Amino acid sequence: MMTKSKARITAIGSYVPEKRLTNYDLEKMVETNDEWIVQRTGIKERRITRKDEFTSDISYKAVRNLMERYDKTVDDVDLIIVCTLTPDYKTPSVSSMLQAKLGIKNTGAMDLNVACAGFTYGLYVANGLVTSGLNKKVLVVGAETLSKITDYTDRTTCILFGDGAGAVLVEYDEQNPSFISTHLGSEGEGGKHLYSTNLSNSMNGEDIIGNGCIVQNGREVYKWAVKTVPKGMQSVMGNVNMELEEVDWFVPHSANLRMIESICEKSSFPIEQTLYSLVDYGNTSSATIPLSLDMAVREGKIKNGQKLLLYGFGGGLAHAGLLITWTV
């Protein structure tokens, strides 16, 4: 839909753990090798949290990075949204723990679990709340500690996932809004192709593996993404009668480089204008898009006034696209 926005993204920050897990490290753990991993995924390494480091911790460090780089205060943030599928606890929420770490006295706090589409959904919600006038300054964080729910005996999934966090501020600005157009979707029937169990070991009447780790049918998820995302991209642009040629940067969820290449090919969008974070950080689910954005900002690729098409997709199976103007 066309977005009536009075909200602007005003700052960005990120954090990744110090520990690196390279493809050569994985060769010592499972039957795989660097060439095989790079050829199929494009990933060279990932970052891994310490045993005593959790999603609330890396979220806090991403926000601190944002504050220091942009000389921003968060004392007046009136809502915290943390997008994650790896909370420290079932309750309290990561957002409440982040509120305590930041010492914000008067703010709401909520977690969103839309897996790999989490960050784009978080931005969608933040824009709606700020534009409506319900909130003035919203902190949106995408953060994951996927290493804690990764089965390192499963060679098909352990090569993919890493840990990291990204954060942005969304503030009221009627004159220079960031948000232009959105598109949301979900196909829950395909949820069995990418999941991590909690209380139930069945889904839609079918038994599923229930070890609490990530389970993925990569072939089915790949087929779904390559079919769904290009259509969603067209919908985002069509809502405002714009063409993909008017987009300066495409920022998809960094699931797999081969998947991104197929999406670009099917949508006729140049891979050279596509940003991804997977080479150095792997698939960090809801953190991939903010990490990709912040990498490009630090490298001077993204300029103010440029049009960016963000597209999150994954577990659910859910997806969300946002067309924004970069105004940070």
Helices and strands as residue ranges (DSSP letters): E 7-15, E 19-22, H 23-27, H 34-41, E 45-48, H 55-70, E 79-83, H 94-102, E 108-112, G 115-117, H 118-132, E 137-145, G 146-149, E 163-172, E 179-186, G 188-193, E 194-196, E 202-203, E 206-207, E 214-216, H 218-238, G 244-246, E 249-252, H 257-267, G 271-273, H 278-281, G 285-287, H 288-298, E 307-314, G 315-317, E 318-325
